[in-house]
């Protein structure tokens, strides 16, 4: 298995077919990727929907149902089960372009093995599925020496995406703490990207569909409901990334410190 796609889902039967259809349309050989779908305690018809997927699919689907524990627990479980060299997190309401997996794999295998060990992944751009407009702005193509520094120097604070080095991310997991179901994904990305390389492409490979009940449209609500998880993230930034962030974006660092104190 070369690529693992992971989708966490909770009561998203009404959007999940979009993910499935985009995987079915991939130009990359369907025998070379798997879809790990972790159902975080859905009470809708997700199970029945997945049964219909299994009858149609020609790629491997690993469907796992668990009690509601939060996206972070789903992620940790998925990366441990992942068999692919590349690991993609594809939300339950989004889609990817037909050549997505093929592009990622060609970029990933186009570099030498010894260099690949120190690369945290392949970064790409996204577009809005409703407006068809680019999200954010074009970025530098090629091999970036320090992914964390590059992100802050270029103010990449918009929805970007990528394929992750599964071997590396199996070592970088979310903390699993009682009663904390959400820690920002930036916890992983920042830890993994600091002083590591990233391969960047300006190709648009992911299509984002913002939902009314989705995270992107409810950021302020998330700050209130998941303050403990955000505290963990800001604490990590201050403890592990203070000097690096001070060099490239001191304003951002001050904001992290303020958020940490307020939590």
KADA-V910560 format. One record per backbone hydrogen bond with DSSP energy under -0.5 kcal/mol. CO is the residue of the C=O (numbers start at 1). NH is the residue of the N-H. If there is no record, write none. Layout:
# KADA-V910560
CO,NH + CO,NH
This chain:
# KADA-V910560
2,85 + 2,86 + 3,34 + 4,6 + 4,88 + 5,36 + 6,90 + 7,38 + 8,92 + 9,40 + 12,15 + 12,16 + 13,17 + 15,18 + 15,19 + 16,20 + 17,21 + 18,22 + 19,23 + 20,24 + 21,25 + 23,26 + 29,32 + 30,33 + 32,2 + 32,3 + 33,60 + 34,5 + 34,36 + 35,37 + 35,62 + 36,7 + 36,38 + 37,39 + 37,64 + 38,9 + 38,40 + 39,41 + 39,66 + 45,49 + 46,50 + 47,51 + 48,52 + 49,53 + 50,54 + 51,55 + 52,56 + 53,56 + 53,57 + 60,35 + 61,63 + 62,37 + 64,39 + 70,74 + 71,75 + 72,76 + 73,77 + 74,78 + 75,79 + 76,80 + 77,81 + 78,82 + 85,166 + 86,4 + 87,164 + 88,6 + 88,90 + 89,91 + 91,94 + 95,207 + 97,100 + 98,27 + 99,103 + 100,104 + 101,105 + 102,106 + 103,107 + 104,108 + 105,109 + 107,110 + 108,111 + 112,115 + 112,116 + 113,117 + 115,118 + 116,119 + 118,197 + 120,165 + 121,199 + 122,163 + 123,201 + 124,161 + 125,205 + 125,206 + 126,135 + 127,208 + 128,132 + 133,128 + 134,136 + 142,144 + 142,200 + 144,198 + 146,150 + 147,151 + 148,152 + 149,153 + 150,154 + 151,156 + 152,155 + 155,157 + 158,160 + 161,124 + 163,122 + 164,87 + 164,166 + 165,168 + 165,169 + 166,170 + 168,171 + 171,173 + 175,177 + 177,180 + 179,181 + 181,72 + 184,187 + 185,188 + 185,189 + 186,190 + 187,191 + 188,192 + 189,193 + 190,194 + 193,148 + 193,196 + 196,147 + 197,120 + 198,144 + 198,200 + 199,123 + 200,142 + 203,125 + 203,205 + 205,97 + 206,127 + 206,208 + 207,95 + 208,129 + 208,210 + 211,214 + 215,218 + 216,219 + 218,222 + 219,223 + 220,224 + 221,225 + 222,226 + 224,227 + 226,230 + 227,231 + 228,232 + 229,233 + 230,234 + 231,235 + 232,236 + 233,237 + 234,238 + 235,239 + 236,240 + 236,241 + 237,241 + 241,245 + 242,246 + 243,247 + 244,248 + 245,249 + 249,253 + 250,254 + 251,255 + 252,256 + 253,257 + 254,258 + 255,259 + 256,260 + 257,261 + 258,262 + 259,263
